[in-house]
Amino acid sequence: MHMQNYYTTANIAKIIGIHPNTVRLYESLGLITKPERKQNGYRIFTNLHIEQLKIARLAFEVEILQNGLRKLAVKIIKTCAECNYTEAISLTLRYLEQVQEERKSAEKAIKIVEQIIDGKSEAPQQICMTRKEAADYLNVTIDTLRNWEMNGLITIKRKKNGYRVYTEQDLQHLTIINSLRCANYSLSAILRMLSTLSVNPEANIREAIDTSDNYDDIITACDNLLTSLNHAENNGKEILILLTNLNSVTKT
């Protein structure tokens, strides 16, 4: 990037492999630095825009991302477009850390379901958490838990004082629900998979859905999520390299 080159909209679109309208869209959304224009109004793109478009494409390449990862990816792109590379690097490191947490959750969900299939699910531990503690444990918001409960995905017991108590079994179910949501499963689809458990959270999971294909559906969904998260991590590392290079160029 030492030698500055200049490109038209058509040139830069061809280099990146996108339609010229996509370049214009990215500009209008603030996903790349606003290019200068010639007297005739034509845009003038530079090497900087090529790097920014590469970063945007890498971030948007992964589709199965929830729990704020998509918003964080957009924030990284827009921060890069503002040429604030130090902050963009910090956001990318946070993104990679969250991807790793989501992967742990998906792997845990698969383990729980496999134990259920094998009839080797561990005896529930005597855990009692508040809604806030459960939300922190699952790395979701309190509103997310409230939404799942309101939609009938899980029923949480209450103490005499009315406060909800989340048990180990509740946390296992919520771990599965969380991974399915991250894999873009709708609330209605998850409800179909866990319908018996939603009605009776004390029901034996194996007996409740033992004869259905729902376990396979859950494992497949979690496997797909893991593939997507691995893709996101690899792309995130590439983004980090590109941002580091941009940051070093601006300091020289």
Stockholm file with secondary structure:
# STOCKHOLM 1.0

chainA/1-252         MHMQNYYTTANIAKIIGIHPNTVRLYESLGLITKPERKQNGYRIFTNLHIEQLKIARLAFEVEILQNGLRKLAVKIIKTCAECNYTEAISLTLRYLEQVQEERKSAEKAIKIVEQIIDGKSEAPQQICMTRKEAADYLNVTIDTLRNWEMNGLITIKRKKNGYRVYTEQDLQHLTIINSLRCANYSLSAILRMLSTLSVNPEANIREAIDTSDNYDDIITACDNLLTSLNHAENNGKEILILLTNLNSVTKT
#=GR chainA/1-252 SS CCSCCEECHHHHHHHHTSCHHHHHHHHHTTSSCCCEECTTSCEEEEHHHHHHHHHHHHHHTCCCCCTTHHHHHHHHHHHHHTTCHHHHHHHHHHHHHHHHHHHHHHHHHHHHHHHHHTTCCCCCCCCCBCHHHHHHHHTCCHHHHHHHHHTTSCCCCBCTTSCBCBCHHHHHHHHHHHHHHHTTCCHHHHHHHTHHHHHCTTSCHHHHHTTSSHHHHHHHHHHHHHHHHHHHHHHHHHHHHHHHHHHHHHHC
#=GC SS_cons         CCSCCEECHHHHHHHHTSCHHHHHHHHHTTSSCCCEECTTSCEEEEHHHHHHHHHHHHHHTCCCCCTTHHHHHHHHHHHHHTTCHHHHHHHHHHHHHHHHHHHHHHHHHHHHHHHHHTTCCCCCCCCCBCHHHHHHHHTCCHHHHHHHHHTTSCCCCBCTTSCBCBCHHHHHHHHHHHHHHHTTCCHHHHHHHTHHHHHCTTSCHHHHHTTSSHHHHHHHHHHHHHHHHHHHHHHHHHHHHHHHHHHHHHHC
//
